[in-house]
Amino acid sequence: MRKQSKLMEEFKKFIMRGNVMDMAVGVIVGGAFTAIVTSLNQDILTPILGIFGGMDFSNLFVTLGMGEGAPALAYGNFITAVINFLITAFVIFLLVKGMNVLNDRFSRKEEKAEEAPQTKVCRYCLSEIPIHAVRCRHCTSMLEEAPGEESA
């Protein structure tokens, strides 16, 4: 019983991890997205391609043998599945590319906001010194107060 309890505890911990839940949502959304792409292919693209080729891919097959019960090799359905896959892959590529562009834009704004000057220039000798320095290490001149400091 204790071994089973430990197993259930580990399973519960596994299921509750964020990436498992994200994956489950991805599979569900992917299934719905596949239905949309299949409909796009069967109801819109295949008829348009049929205008140019005069045929519907889904009805293409080769009968392997003679008689009513002869097996059929439905290569038209395979072509339709390949087209569905290519459309799905292309749309997902565009979505990921768009997300990466947005992510880059937001991360650059955050980086710019976080960057504060770390150095300043001595007005006497024009050397670069730390921002909080009150005396130049090169010419030993007294400088104005460091940022954030006020005189008493």
Contact map, one row per residue, 1 for C-alpha under 8 A:
11111000000000000000000000000000000000000000000000000000000000000000000000000000000000000000000000000000000000000000000000000000000000000000000000000000
11111100000000000000000000000000000000000000000000000000000000000000000000000000000000000000000000000000000000000000000000000000000000000000000000000000
11111110000000000000000000000000000000000000000000000000000000000000000000000000000000000000000000000000000000000000000000000000000000000000000000000000
11111111000000000000000000000000000000000000000000000000000000000000000000000000000000000000000000000000000000000000000000000000000000000000000000000000
11111111100000000000000000000000000000000000000000000000000000000000000000000000000000000000000000000000000000000000000000000000000000000000000000000000
01111111110000000000000000000000000000000000000000000000000000000000000000000000000000000000000000000000000000000000000000000000000000000000000000000000
00111111111000000000000000000000000000000000000000000000000000000000000000000000000000000000000000000000000000000000000000000000000000000000000000000000
00011111111100000000000000000000000000000000000000000000000000000000000000000000000000000000000000000000000000000000000000000000000000000000000000000000
00001111111110000000000000000000000000000000000000000000000000000000000000000000000000000000000000000000000000000000000000000000000000000000000000000000
00000111111111000000000000000000000000000000000000000000000000000000000000000000000000000000000000000000000000000000000000000000000000000000000000000000
00000011111111100000000000000000000000000000000000000000000000000000000000000000000000000000000000000000000000000000000000000000000000000000000000000000
00000001111111110000000000000000000000000000000000000000000000000000000000000000000000000000000000000000000000000000000000000000000000000000000000000000
00000000111111111000000000000000000000000000000000000000000000000000000000000000000000000000000000000000000000000000000000000000000000000000000000000000
00000000011111111001000000000000000000000000000000000000000000000000000000000000000000000000000000000000000000000000000000000000000000000000000000000000
00000000001111111001100000000000000000000000000000000000000000000000000000000000000000000000000000000000000000000000000000000000000000000000000000000000
00000000000111111101100000000000000000000000000000000000000000000000000000000000000000000000000000000000000000000000000000000000000000000000000000000000
00000000000011111111100000000000000000000000000000000000000000000000000000000000000000000000000000000000000000000000000000000000000000000000000000000000
00000000000000011111110000000000000000000000000000000000000000000000000000000000000000000000000000000000000000000000000000000000000000000000000000000000
00000000000000001111111000000000000000000000000000000000000000000000000000000000000000000000000000000000000000000000000000000000000000000000000000000000
00000000000001111111111100000000000000000000000000000000000000000000000000000000000000000000000000000000000000000000000000000000000000000000000000000000
00000000000000111111111110000000000000000000000000000000000000000000000000000000000000000000000000000000000000000000000000000000000000000000000000000000
00000000000000000111111111000000000000000000000000000000000000000000000000000000000000000000000000000000000000000000000000000000000000000000000000000000
00000000000000000011111111100000000000000000000000000000000000000000000000000000000000000000000000000000000000000000000000000000000000000000000000000000
00000000000000000001111111110000000000000000000000000000000000000000000000000000000000000000000000000000000000000000000000000000000000000000000000000000
00000000000000000000111111111000000000000000000000000000000000000000000000000000000000000000000000000000000000000000000000000000000000000000000000000000
00000000000000000000011111111100000000000000000000000000000000000000000000000000000000000000000000000000000000000000000000000000000000000000000000000000
00000000000000000000001111111110000000000000000000000000000000000000000000000000000000000000000000000000000000000000000000000000000000000000000000000000
00000000000000000000000111111111000000000000000000000000000000000000000000000000000000000000000000000000000000000000000000000000000000000000000000000000
00000000000000000000000011111111100000000000000000000000000000000000000000000000000000000000000000000000000000000000000000000000000000000000000000000000
00000000000000000000000001111111110000000000000000000000000000000000000000000000000000000000000000000000000000000000000000000000000000000000000000000000
00000000000000000000000000111111111000000000000000000000000000000000000000000000000000000000000000000000000000000000000000000000000000000000000000000000
00000000000000000000000000011111111100000000000000000000000000000000000000000000000000000000000000000000000000000000000000000000000000000000000000000000
00000000000000000000000000001111111110000000000000000000000000000000000000000000000000000000000000000000000000000000000000000000000000000000000000000000
00000000000000000000000000000111111111000000000000000000000000000000000000000000000000010000000000000000000000000000000000000000000000000000000000000000
00000000000000000000000000000011111111100000000000000000000000000000000000000000000000000000000000000000000000000000000000000000000000000000000000000000
00000000000000000000000000000001111111110000000000000000000000000000000000000000000000000000000000000000000000000000000000000000000000000000000000000000
00000000000000000000000000000000111111111000000000000000000000000000000000000000000100110000000000000000000000000000000000000000000000000000000000000000
00000000000000000000000000000000011111111100000000000000000000000000000000000000000100000000000000000000000000000000000000000000000000000000000000000000
00000000000000000000000000000000001111111111000000000000000000000000000000000000000000000000000000000000000000000000000000000000000000000000000000000000
00000000000000000000000000000000000111111111100000000000000000000000000000000000000000000000000000000000000000000000000000000000000000000000000000000000
00000000000000000000000000000000000011111111110000000000000000000000000000000001001100000000000000000000000000000000000000000000000000000000000000000000
00000000000000000000000000000000000001111111111000000000000000000000000000000001000000000000000000000000000000000000000000000000000000000000000000000000
00000000000000000000000000000000000000111111111000000000000000000000000000000000000000000000000000000000000000000000000000000000000000000000000000000000
00000000000000000000000000000000000000111111111100000000000000000000000000000000000000000000000000000000000000000000000000000000000000000000000000000000
00000000000000000000000000000000000000011111111110000000000000000000000000000000000000000000000000000000000000000000000000000000000000000000000000000000
00000000000000000000000000000000000000001111111111000001100000000000000000000000000000000000000000000000000000000000000000000000000000000000000000000000
00000000000000000000000000000000000000000111111111100001000000000000000000000000000000000000000000000000000000000000000000000000000000000000000000000000
00000000000000000000000000000000000000000001111111110000000000000000000000000000000000000000000000000000000000000000000000000000000000000000000000000000
00000000000000000000000000000000000000000000111111111111000000000000000000000000000000000000000000000000000000000000000000000000000000000000000000000000
00000000000000000000000000000000000000000000011111111111000000000000000000000000000000000000000000000000000000000000000000000000000000000000000000000000
00000000000000000000000000000000000000000000001111111110000000000000000000000000000000000000000000000000000000000000000000000000000000000000000000000000
00000000000000000000000000000000000000000000000111111100000000000000000000000000000000000000000000000000000000000000000000000000000000000000000000000000
00000000000000000000000000000000000000000000000011111110000000000000000000000000000000000000000000000000000000000000000000000000000000000000000000000000
00000000000000000000000000000000000000000000000011111111000000000000000000000000000000000000000000000000000000000000000000000000000000000000000000000000
00000000000000000000000000000000000000000000000011101111100000000000000000000000000000000000000000000000000000000000000000000000000000000000000000000000
00000000000000000000000000000000000000000000011011000111111100000000000000000000000000000000000000000000000000000000000000000000000000000000000000000000
00000000000000000000000000000000000000000000010000000011111100000000000000011011000000000000000000000000000000000000000000000000000000000000000000000000
00000000000000000000000000000000000000000000000000000001111100000000000001011011000000000000000000000000000000000000000000000000000000000000000000000000
00000000000000000000000000000000000000000000000000000001111110000000000001011000000000000000000000000000000000000000000000000000000000000000000000000000
00000000000000000000000000000000000000000000000000000001111111000000000001111000000000000000000000000000000000000000000000000000000000000000000000000000
00000000000000000000000000000000000000000000000000000000001111100000000111110000000000000000000000000000000000000000000000000000000000000000000000000000
00000000000000000000000000000000000000000000000000000000000111110000000111100000000000000000000000000000000000000000000000000000000000000000000000000000
00000000000000000000000000000000000000000000000000000000000011111100011110000000000000000000000000000000000000000000000000000000000000000000000000000000
00000000000000000000000000000000000000000000000000000000000001111100011110000000000000000000000000000000000000000000000000000000000000000000000000000000
00000000000000000000000000000000000000000000000000000000000000111110011000000000000000000000000000000000000000000000000000000000000000000000000000000000
00000000000000000000000000000000000000000000000000000000000000111111110000000000000000000000000000000000000000000000000000000000000000000000000000000000
00000000000000000000000000000000000000000000000000000000000000001111110000000000000000000000000000000000000000000000000000000000000000000000000000000000
00000000000000000000000000000000000000000000000000000000000000000111110000000000000000000000000000000000000000000000000000000000000000000000000000000000
00000000000000000000000000000000000000000000000000000000000000000111111000000000000000000000000000000000000000000000000000000000000000000000000000000000
00000000000000000000000000000000000000000000000000000000000000111111111100000000000000000000000000000000000000000000000000000000000000000000000000000000
00000000000000000000000000000000000000000000000000000000000000111000111110000000000000000000000000000000000000000000000000000000000000000000000000000000
00000000000000000000000000000000000000000000000000000000000011110000011111000000000000000000000000000000000000000000000000000000000000000000000000000000
00000000000000000000000000000000000000000000000000000000000011110000001111100000000000000000000000000000000000000000000000000000000000000000000000000000
00000000000000000000000000000000000000000000000000000000011111000000000111111100000000000000000000000000000000000000000000000000000000000000000000000000
00000000000000000000000000000000000000000000000000000000000111000000000011111110000000000000000000000000000000000000000000000000000000000000000000000000
00000000000000000000000000000000000000000000000000000000111110000000000001111111000000000000000000000000000000000000000000000000000000000000000000000000
00000000000000000000000000000000000000000000000000000000111100000000000001111111100000000000000000000000000000000000000000000000000000000000000000000000
00000000000000000000000000000000000000000000000000000000000000000000000001111111110000000000000000000000000000000000000000000000000000000000000000000000
00000000000000000000000000000000000000000000000000000000110000000000000000111111111000000000000000000000000000000000000000000000000000000000000000000000
00000000000000000000000000000000000000001100000000000000110000000000000000011111111100000000000000000000000000000000000000000000000000000000000000000000
00000000000000000000000000000000000000000000000000000000000000000000000000001111111110000000000000000000000000000000000000000000000000000000000000000000
00000000000000000000000000000000000000000000000000000000000000000000000000000111111111000000000000000000000000000000000000000000000000000000000000000000
00000000000000000000000000000000000000001000000000000000000000000000000000000011111111100000000000000000000000000000000000000000000000000000000000000000
00000000000000000000000000000000000011001000000000000000000000000000000000000001111111110000000000000000000000000000000000000000000000000000000000000000
00000000000000000000000000000000000000000000000000000000000000000000000000000000111111111000000000000000000000000000000000000000000000000000000000000000
00000000000000000000000000000000000000000000000000000000000000000000000000000000011111111100000000000000000000000000000000000000000000000000000000000000
00000000000000000000000000000000000010000000000000000000000000000000000000000000001111111110000000000000000000000000000000000000000000000000000000000000
00000000000000000000000000000000010010000000000000000000000000000000000000000000000111111111000000000000000000000000000000000000000000000000000000000000
00000000000000000000000000000000000000000000000000000000000000000000000000000000000011111111100000000000000000000000000000000000000000000000000000000000
00000000000000000000000000000000000000000000000000000000000000000000000000000000000001111111110000000000000000000000000000000000000000000000000000000000
00000000000000000000000000000000000000000000000000000000000000000000000000000000000000111111111000000000000000000000000000000000000000000000000000000000
00000000000000000000000000000000000000000000000000000000000000000000000000000000000000011111111100000000000000000000000000000000000000000000000000000000
00000000000000000000000000000000000000000000000000000000000000000000000000000000000000001111111110000000000000000000000000000000000000000000000000000000
00000000000000000000000000000000000000000000000000000000000000000000000000000000000000000111111111000000000000000000000000000000000000000000000000000000
00000000000000000000000000000000000000000000000000000000000000000000000000000000000000000011111111100000000000000000000000000000000000000000000000000000
00000000000000000000000000000000000000000000000000000000000000000000000000000000000000000001111111110000000000000000000000000000000000000000000000000000
00000000000000000000000000000000000000000000000000000000000000000000000000000000000000000000111111111000000000000000000000000000000000000000000000000000
00000000000000000000000000000000000000000000000000000000000000000000000000000000000000000000011111111100000000000000000000000000000000000000000000000000
00000000000000000000000000000000000000000000000000000000000000000000000000000000000000000000001111111110000000000000000000000000000000000000000000000000
00000000000000000000000000000000000000000000000000000000000000000000000000000000000000000000000111111111000000000000000000000000000000000000000000000000
00000000000000000000000000000000000000000000000000000000000000000000000000000000000000000000000011111111100000000000000000000000000000000000000000000000
00000000000000000000000000000000000000000000000000000000000000000000000000000000000000000000000001111111110000000000000000000000000000000000000000000000
00000000000000000000000000000000000000000000000000000000000000000000000000000000000000000000000000111111111000000000000000000000000000000000000000000000
00000000000000000000000000000000000000000000000000000000000000000000000000000000000000000000000000011111111100000000000000000000000000000000000000000000
00000000000000000000000000000000000000000000000000000000000000000000000000000000000000000000000000001111111110000000000000000000000000000000000000000000
00000000000000000000000000000000000000000000000000000000000000000000000000000000000000000000000000000111111111000000000000000000000000000000000000000000
00000000000000000000000000000000000000000000000000000000000000000000000000000000000000000000000000000011111111100000000000000000000000000000000000000000
00000000000000000000000000000000000000000000000000000000000000000000000000000000000000000000000000000001111111110000000000000000000000000000000000000000
00000000000000000000000000000000000000000000000000000000000000000000000000000000000000000000000000000000111111111000000000000000000000000000000000000000
00000000000000000000000000000000000000000000000000000000000000000000000000000000000000000000000000000000011111111100000000000000000000000000000000000000
00000000000000000000000000000000000000000000000000000000000000000000000000000000000000000000000000000000001111111110000000000000000000000000000000000000
00000000000000000000000000000000000000000000000000000000000000000000000000000000000000000000000000000000000111111110000000000000000000000000000000000000
00000000000000000000000000000000000000000000000000000000000000000000000000000000000000000000000000000000000011111111000000000000000000000000000000000000
00000000000000000000000000000000000000000000000000000000000000000000000000000000000000000000000000000000000001111111000000000000000000000000000000000000
00000000000000000000000000000000000000000000000000000000000000000000000000000000000000000000000000000000000000111111100000000000000000000000000000000000
00000000000000000000000000000000000000000000000000000000000000000000000000000000000000000000000000000000000000001111110000000000000000000000000000000000
00000000000000000000000000000000000000000000000000000000000000000000000000000000000000000000000000000000000000000011111100000000001000000000000000000000
00000000000000000000000000000000000000000000000000000000000000000000000000000000000000000000000000000000000000000001111100000000011000000000000000000000
00000000000000000000000000000000000000000000000000000000000000000000000000000000000000000000000000000000000000000000111110000001111100000000000000000000
00000000000000000000000000000000000000000000000000000000000000000000000000000000000000000000000000000000000000000000111111000001111000000000000000000000
00000000000000000000000000000000000000000000000000000000000000000000000000000000000000000000000000000000000000000000001111100111100000000000000000000000
00000000000000000000000000000000000000000000000000000000000000000000000000000000000000000000000000000000000000000000000111111111100000010000001000000000
00000000000000000000000000000000000000000000000000000000000000000000000000000000000000000000000000000000000000000000000011111100000000000000001000000000
00000000000000000000000000000000000000000000000000000000000000000000000000000000000000000000000000000000000000000000000001111100000000000010100000000000
00000000000000000000000000000000000000000000000000000000000000000000000000000000000000000000000000000000000000000000000001111110000000000110000000000000
00000000000000000000000000000000000000000000000000000000000000000000000000000000000000000000000000000000000000000000000011111111000000000000000000000000
00000000000000000000000000000000000000000000000000000000000000000000000000000000000000000000000000000000000000000000000011001111100000000100000000000000
00000000000000000000000000000000000000000000000000000000000000000000000000000000000000000000000000000000000000000000001111000111110000000000000000000000
00000000000000000000000000000000000000000000000000000000000000000000000000000000000000000000000000000000000000000000001111000011111010011000000000000000
00000000000000000000000000000000000000000000000000000000000000000000000000000000000000000000000000000000000000000000011100000001111110000000000000000000
00000000000000000000000000000000000000000000000000000000000000000000000000000000000000000000000000000000000000000000111100000000111110000000000001100000
00000000000000000000000000000000000000000000000000000000000000000000000000000000000000000000000000000000000000000000001000000000011111000000000011100000
00000000000000000000000000000000000000000000000000000000000000000000000000000000000000000000000000000000000000000000000000000000111111110000001001000000
00000000000000000000000000000000000000000000000000000000000000000000000000000000000000000000000000000000000000000000000000000000000111110000011111000000
00000000000000000000000000000000000000000000000000000000000000000000000000000000000000000000000000000000000000000000000000000000000011111001111000000000
00000000000000000000000000000000000000000000000000000000000000000000000000000000000000000000000000000000000000000000000001000000100011111111111000000000
00000000000000000000000000000000000000000000000000000000000000000000000000000000000000000000000000000000000000000000000000000000100000111111000000000000
00000000000000000000000000000000000000000000000000000000000000000000000000000000000000000000000000000000000000000000000000001010000000011111000000000000
00000000000000000000000000000000000000000000000000000000000000000000000000000000000000000000000000000000000000000000000000011000000000011111100000000000
00000000000000000000000000000000000000000000000000000000000000000000000000000000000000000000000000000000000000000000000000000000000000111111110000000000
00000000000000000000000000000000000000000000000000000000000000000000000000000000000000000000000000000000000000000000000000010000000000110011111000000000
00000000000000000000000000000000000000000000000000000000000000000000000000000000000000000000000000000000000000000000000000000000000001110001111100000000
00000000000000000000000000000000000000000000000000000000000000000000000000000000000000000000000000000000000000000000000001100000000011110000111110000000
00000000000000000000000000000000000000000000000000000000000000000000000000000000000000000000000000000000000000000000000000000000000001000000011111000000
00000000000000000000000000000000000000000000000000000000000000000000000000000000000000000000000000000000000000000000000000000000000101000000001111101110
00000000000000000000000000000000000000000000000000000000000000000000000000000000000000000000000000000000000000000000000000000000001111000000000111111000
00000000000000000000000000000000000000000000000000000000000000000000000000000000000000000000000000000000000000000000000000000000001100000000000011111000
00000000000000000000000000000000000000000000000000000000000000000000000000000000000000000000000000000000000000000000000000000000000000000000000001111100
00000000000000000000000000000000000000000000000000000000000000000000000000000000000000000000000000000000000000000000000000000000000000000000000011111110
00000000000000000000000000000000000000000000000000000000000000000000000000000000000000000000000000000000000000000000000000000000000000000000000010011111
00000000000000000000000000000000000000000000000000000000000000000000000000000000000000000000000000000000000000000000000000000000000000000000000010001111
00000000000000000000000000000000000000000000000000000000000000000000000000000000000000000000000000000000000000000000000000000000000000000000000000000111
